Amino acid sequence: MRICESGGKIILDIRNGNNLYLKLRYWYHNRKENFVTRGFDIRQIAGLFEAQGFKIHRKHPIGPRIPFGPLAYLLEVVRPVSQE
C-alpha cells in the first residue's frame, strides 16, 4: 500500500477464512507442519485497506460454488486519486 500511487491498483488473492473446508484443512496442516497456513475474513482485509484510504473495487470468488463460500477471493483494490 505504501508504494501504490494515487489512482493505482493492487491485485491480490486471499484464502477465505470462513470456508469450512479450508478451516479444517489448515487446522490439520498446522498440526503437522512447522509454519502456519491460514485464511482471512474478507471484512478484516477490507478494513485494513479502508484504514489506509483504499477501496475494494472488485471482488471475484475463486473455486467451486459450494454452500459455505468460495475457496478464495481475487481482489482489485484502488487508491483514490488524491485532490492535491
C-alpha positions in Angstrom: 0.0 0.0 0.0 2.9 2.3 0.8 4.2 2.4 -2.8 0.9 2.4 -4.6 0.4 5.7 -6.5 -2.7 7.8 -6.3 -5.3 6.2 -8.6 -3.2 3.0 -8.6 -4.4 -0.6 -8.1 -3.3 -3.5 -6.0 -4.4 -7.0 -7.2 -4.2 -9.9 -4.6 -5.8 -13.1 -3.7 -6.8 -14.3 -0.2 -8.0 -17.6 1.1 -11.5 -17.4 2.5 -11.2 -17.9 6.3 -14.9 -18.5 6.5 -14.8 -21.6 4.3 -15.3 -24.7 6.5 -13.3 -27.0 4.2 -10.3 -24.6 4.3 -10.6 -24.2 8.1 -10.4 -28.0 8.6 -7.6 -28.4 6.0 -5.5 -25.6 7.5 -6.1 -26.8 11.1 -4.8 -30.3 10.0 -1.9 -28.8 8.1 -0.8 -26.5 11.0 -0.8 -29.5 13.4 1.6 -31.4 11.1 3.9 -28.6 9.8 6.2 -26.1 11.4 4.7 -23.0 9.7 1.2 -21.5 9.9 -1.2 -21.6 7.0 -4.4 -19.5 7.4 -7.3 -17.9 5.7 -8.7 -14.4 6.2 -12.1 -12.9 6.7 -12.8 -10.6 3.7 -14.2 -7.9 6.1 -10.9 -7.8 8.0 -8.9 -7.4 4.8 -11.4 -4.6 3.6 -10.9 -2.9 6.9 -7.1 -2.9 6.6 -7.4 -1.3 3.2 -10.1 1.2 4.1 -8.0 2.4 7.1 -5.3 3.4 4.6 -7.7 5.1 2.2 -8.2 2.3 -0.3 -11.4 0.8 -1.6 -12.1 -2.7 -2.8 -13.2 -2.1 -6.4 -13.9 -5.7 -7.4 -14.1 -9.0 -5.6 -14.1 -12.2 -7.6 -14.8 -15.6 -5.9 -12.3 -18.3 -6.8 -13.0 -22.0 -6.8 -16.2 -24.2 -7.0 -19.5 -22.7 -6.0 -20.1 -24.5 -2.7 -22.6 -23.8 0.0 -20.2 -22.4 2.6 -18.4 -20.0 0.3 -15.6 -19.8 -2.2 -12.1 -21.1 -1.5 -10.6 -17.7 -2.2 -11.2 -14.2 -3.5 -9.3 -12.2 -6.1 -9.4 -8.6 -5.0 -8.8 -5.4 -7.0 -8.1 -2.6 -4.6 -7.9 1.0 -5.7 -6.2 4.0 -4.1 -8.5 7.0 -4.9 -6.9 9.9 -6.8 -5.7 12.5 -4.3 -7.0 16.1 -4.6 -3.6 17.6 -4.1 
